[in-house]
Protein backbone atom coordinates (compact mmCIF):
# COMPACT_ATOMS: atom_id res chain seq x y z
CA UNK A 1 0.00 0.00 0.00
CA UNK A 2 1.49 3.31 -1.08
CA UNK A 3 1.14 6.54 0.85
CA UNK A 4 -1.60 7.81 -1.49
CA UNK A 5 -3.56 4.60 -1.03
CA UNK A 6 -3.56 5.25 2.72
CA UNK A 7 -5.14 8.67 2.23
CA UNK A 8 -7.71 7.27 -0.22
CA UNK A 9 -8.79 4.56 2.22
CA UNK A 10 -9.13 6.99 5.11
CA UNK A 11 -11.04 9.59 3.15
CA UNK A 12 -14.31 10.30 4.91
CA UNK A 13 -17.49 10.67 2.95
CA UNK A 14 -19.30 13.95 3.55
CA UNK A 15 -22.10 13.73 6.05
CA UNK A 16 -25.53 14.05 4.54
CA UNK A 17 -28.11 15.89 6.59
CA UNK A 18 -30.64 13.32 7.63
CA UNK A 19 -34.14 14.72 7.75
CA UNK A 20 -36.38 12.97 10.21
CA UNK A 21 -39.95 12.63 8.99
CA UNK A 22 -42.16 13.02 12.03
CA UNK A 23 -45.42 11.14 12.35
CA UNK A 24 -48.66 12.97 12.95
CA UNK A 25 -51.73 11.74 14.78
CA UNK A 26 -54.79 11.96 12.57
CA UNK A 27 -57.71 14.20 13.54
CA UNK A 28 -61.15 12.67 14.01
CA UNK A 29 -63.23 14.15 11.20
CA UNK A 30 -66.12 11.83 12.17
CA UNK A 31 -67.83 14.47 14.30
CA UNK A 32 -68.01 17.00 11.47
CA UNK A 33 -71.25 17.21 9.52
CA UNK A 34 -69.86 18.24 6.13
CA UNK A 35 -73.35 19.15 4.94
CA UNK A 36 -73.84 21.64 7.78
CA UNK A 37 -70.42 23.06 8.62
CA UNK A 38 -69.42 25.27 11.48
CA UNK A 39 -66.89 28.04 10.80
CA UNK A 40 -64.07 26.51 12.83
CA UNK A 41 -62.86 23.11 14.05
CA UNK A 42 -59.67 22.42 15.96
CA UNK A 43 -57.59 19.59 17.38
CA UNK A 44 -54.37 19.17 19.32
CA UNK A 45 -52.36 16.41 17.69
CA UNK A 46 -49.13 14.64 18.55
CA UNK A 47 -46.46 15.47 15.97
CA UNK A 48 -43.25 13.60 16.71
CA UNK A 49 -42.44 14.35 20.36
CA UNK A 50 -44.36 17.64 20.34
CA UNK A 51 -47.95 18.67 19.92
CA UNK A 52 -49.35 20.93 17.22
CA UNK A 53 -52.70 22.59 16.81
CA UNK A 54 -54.67 21.83 13.67
CA UNK A 55 -57.66 23.87 12.66
CA UNK A 56 -60.10 23.84 9.76
CA UNK A 57 -61.63 27.14 8.73
CA UNK A 58 -64.71 27.22 6.51
CA UNK A 59 -66.48 30.08 4.79
CA UNK A 60 -69.27 27.90 3.46
CA UNK A 61 -72.07 25.77 4.90
CA UNK A 62 -71.08 22.51 3.21
CA UNK A 63 -68.39 20.78 1.19
CA UNK A 64 -68.49 17.82 -1.17
CA UNK A 65 -66.59 14.53 -1.00
CA UNK A 66 -63.88 15.75 -3.37
CA UNK A 67 -63.17 18.78 -1.14
CA UNK A 68 -63.15 16.55 1.94
CA UNK A 69 -60.66 14.24 0.22
CA UNK A 70 -58.41 17.24 -0.55
CA UNK A 71 -58.47 18.26 3.13
CA UNK A 72 -57.68 14.72 4.29
CA UNK A 73 -54.85 14.38 1.75
CA UNK A 74 -53.42 17.73 2.87
CA UNK A 75 -53.53 16.64 6.53
CA UNK A 76 -51.82 13.36 5.64
CA UNK A 77 -49.02 15.32 3.97
CA UNK A 78 -48.35 17.69 6.89
CA UNK A 79 -45.08 15.89 7.84
CA UNK A 80 -43.90 16.15 4.22
CA UNK A 81 -45.01 19.79 3.98
CA UNK A 82 -43.14 20.58 7.21
CA UNK A 83 -39.87 19.39 5.66
CA UNK A 84 -40.63 21.28 2.46
CA UNK A 85 -41.51 24.46 4.39
CA UNK A 86 -38.18 24.32 6.18
CA UNK A 87 -36.52 24.31 2.76
CA UNK A 88 -38.63 27.35 1.78
CA UNK A 89 -37.61 29.08 5.01
CA UNK A 90 -33.93 28.33 4.40
CA UNK A 91 -34.18 29.60 0.81
CA UNK A 92 -35.89 32.77 2.03
CA UNK A 93 -33.16 33.24 4.64
CA UNK A 94 -30.54 33.19 1.87
CA UNK A 95 -32.22 36.04 -0.06
CA UNK A 96 -31.09 39.68 0.15
CA UNK A 97 -34.53 40.74 1.39
CA UNK A 98 -35.79 38.08 3.76
CA UNK A 99 -38.68 37.81 6.19
CA UNK A 100 -36.87 34.87 7.80
CA UNK A 101 -33.71 36.93 8.37
CA UNK A 102 -35.76 39.76 9.87
CA UNK A 103 -37.54 37.29 12.15
CA UNK A 104 -34.29 35.71 13.38
CA UNK A 105 -32.59 39.10 13.76
CA UNK A 106 -35.44 40.14 16.06
CA UNK A 107 -34.49 37.34 18.48
CA UNK A 108 -30.78 38.04 18.19
CA UNK A 109 -31.40 41.72 19.00
CA UNK A 110 -33.94 41.16 21.78
CA UNK A 111 -32.37 38.26 23.68
CA UNK A 112 -29.20 38.59 25.72
CA UNK A 113 -26.48 35.92 25.58
CA UNK A 114 -27.82 34.10 28.66
CA UNK A 115 -31.27 33.80 27.08
CA UNK A 116 -29.79 32.76 23.73
CA UNK A 117 -27.62 30.15 25.45
CA UNK A 118 -30.83 28.42 26.57
CA UNK A 119 -31.87 28.11 22.91
CA UNK A 120 -28.68 27.62 20.88
CA UNK A 121 -25.07 26.55 21.42
CA UNK A 122 -23.23 29.87 21.53
CA UNK A 123 -19.88 28.04 21.36
CA UNK A 124 -20.69 26.56 17.94
CA UNK A 125 -18.35 28.25 15.46
CA UNK A 126 -19.37 26.15 12.45
CA UNK A 127 -22.72 27.91 11.98
CA UNK A 128 -23.92 31.45 12.46
CA UNK A 129 -26.23 32.28 15.34
CA UNK A 130 -29.00 32.96 12.83
CA UNK A 131 -28.69 29.49 11.32
CA UNK A 132 -28.56 27.87 14.75
CA UNK A 133 -31.69 29.80 15.71
CA UNK A 134 -33.42 28.87 12.45
CA UNK A 135 -32.76 25.21 13.27
CA UNK A 136 -34.74 25.69 16.48
CA UNK A 137 -37.97 26.59 14.69
CA UNK A 138 -40.81 24.32 15.73
CA UNK A 139 -44.08 23.78 13.93
CA UNK A 140 -46.82 24.73 16.39
CA UNK A 141 -49.96 25.13 14.27
CA UNK A 142 -51.42 24.21 10.90
CA UNK A 143 -54.51 26.07 9.73
CA UNK A 144 -56.43 24.79 6.71
CA UNK A 145 -58.46 27.28 4.68
CA UNK A 146 -60.05 25.38 1.77
CA UNK A 147 -61.56 28.49 0.14
CA UNK A 148 -58.70 30.95 0.61
CA UNK A 149 -56.15 31.90 -2.06
CA UNK A 150 -53.76 29.54 -0.20
CA UNK A 151 -54.78 26.22 1.34
CA UNK A 152 -52.71 25.92 4.49
CA UNK A 153 -50.85 28.04 7.00
CA UNK A 154 -47.94 26.62 8.98
CA UNK A 155 -46.94 28.61 12.09
CA UNK A 156 -43.36 28.16 13.33
CA UNK A 157 -41.99 29.52 16.58
CA UNK A 158 -38.92 29.31 18.77
CA UNK A 159 -39.28 28.03 22.32
CA UNK A 160 -38.24 30.38 25.09
CA UNK A 161 -38.19 28.82 28.56
CA UNK A 162 -39.83 25.71 27.10
CA UNK A 163 -42.80 27.55 25.58
CA UNK A 164 -43.38 28.77 22.01
CA UNK A 165 -42.92 32.50 21.64
CA UNK A 166 -45.80 34.60 20.30
CA UNK A 167 -43.62 35.71 17.36
CA UNK A 168 -44.47 33.42 14.45
CA UNK A 169 -42.75 32.73 11.16
CA UNK A 170 -45.62 31.71 8.89
CA UNK A 171 -45.57 29.83 5.61
CA UNK A 172 -48.66 29.89 3.45
CA UNK A 173 -48.81 27.05 0.94
CA UNK A 174 -51.17 25.91 -1.79
CA UNK A 175 -52.94 22.52 -1.98
CA UNK A 176 -49.99 20.99 -3.78
CA UNK A 177 -47.47 22.36 -1.27
CA UNK A 178 -46.08 25.14 -3.45
CA UNK A 179 -45.16 28.25 -1.52
CA UNK A 180 -47.61 31.13 -1.56
CA UNK A 181 -45.95 33.45 0.96
CA UNK A 182 -43.71 33.67 4.04
CA UNK A 183 -44.53 36.26 6.66
CA UNK A 184 -43.86 37.18 10.27
CA UNK A 185 -46.79 37.56 12.67
CA UNK A 186 -47.21 38.14 16.35
N, C-alpha and C positions, 0 to 999 in steps of 0.2 A: 504494500500500500504506500503510495507516494504521499508527499505532504499535501498536495492539492486534493487527493482523494479523501484525506482526513477532514478537510474543511467541507467538502461536498457532503460527506456522511453526517456531519454534525450541524448542517444547515437546518435551521428551524423554519417550518412553514409559518406564514403569517397567521395570526389568530383571526378567525372570522367571528364577527359579532353574532352571537346566538340570540335570536329573538324568541322569547318564551310566549307562546300563544296561551293566554289565560282562558279558562272555561267560565262560562256564564250560566247561572241558573236561569231557567226559562220562566217568564211570567205566566200567570194563570189567566188566559183570556176568556175562560169559560163563563165568568160572571158578567161579561159585557154583552149586552143586547145590541148587536150591530145594526138592528133595524130601528132602534130608538136610543141613540147615543147621548151620553152626557158630554160636556165640553172637555173634561179632564179625567184621566185615570193615572194612577201612579203605583209603583212597586219599589221596594228595596230588595235588590238582588245581590247574591254573592257573586263576585267577579274576582277569580283568583283567591287571594287571601284577604281581599278588601270587600267592601260593599259599595254598590253604586245605586243611584236612584234612576229609575226609568219612568218616563211619563209619556202618555199619548195625549195629543191635543187635537180636538176636532172642531171644525167650523161648519159642520153639517149634522143633520139628524140621523143619517144612516150611511153605510158603505156597503158595497157589494163584495162577493167572494173574492174577486180578483184583487180588489184593494186590500182586503184582509190578508190575502196571501202575500202581497207586497210588504205589508207591515211585518208579518211573521218572518219572511225571508230577511228583511232588514235587521230585525232583532237577532236572528240566528247568526248574522254576519258581524255583530258588534265586536267580537274579539279581533276579527280580521280588519275591520274598519279602524279599531284602536291602533293597530300596528301601522296601518296606512296613514292615519292622521299624524302619528309621530314623525313619519317621513315628511309630510306636508309642513309640520311645525319646524323641523330641521331645515328644510329647504327655505322656508320663510326667514328663519334666523340668518341664513347665509346671504340674504338680499341686502342691498344698500339701505332701502327703506323697509323696516321690518316691525310688525306689530309684536312678534315674539321677542325681538331684541329689546323693544321698549318695555315690555312686560317684565323681562328678566332684569333689566337695568333698574326698574322700580324697586325690586327686592334688594339688589346690590346697594342701592343708594339708601334705602330705608332701614335695613338691618345692620346692626354692628357686627363685628367679627365674632363675638360670643354667640349671638343669635344664629349667624351663618354657620358656625361650627357645629350647631345642632342639626343642620340640614345637609351640609356638604363637607367633604374632607378638604380643609383649607391647606393641608400640606401637599396635596396632589399638584405636581408641577407639570404633569403630562397633558392636562386639559385646563382650559380657562374656567374661571368661576361661573361664567355664564353657561357654558356647556354642562358643567357639573350640576348647576341648578336646573337646567332644562331636563336633565336626566331624572330629576326628582318629581317631575310632573306626574300627577295621578289623575286618572279618569274618575270623576265623581258623579257625573250625571249624563244621561242621554235623553234628550227630548225628541220625540217623533211628531212631525207636523205634516201629515199626508197631503194637505192642500196648499202648503206654503210654496214659495219659489225654490226652497231647498227642502229636503226631506227630513234630515236629522241634524241635531245640534249635540256636540260633544263638549262638555265643560271639563277643563283640566285645572287643577290647582296644586299648590305646593303646601305640604303640611308644615305648620308651625306649632310647636309644642304638641304634636300628635294629632292636630286637627286641621282640616283643610282651611286655607285662608279664603276670605271672601273676594279676593281678586282672582278672576277667572280668565284663562286663555281659552277661547271658544273657537272650535272649528264647525263650520256649517258645511254639510255635504249633501249631495244629491242622492237619489235612490240607488244609483250604481256605484256610489262611493267617490265620485269625482268631487274635487274641492269646489265649493261655492265661495267661501270667504273665511278668513281668520280675523278675529277681533279680540279685544280685551274688554271685559266687563267687570263691574263690581257690584 
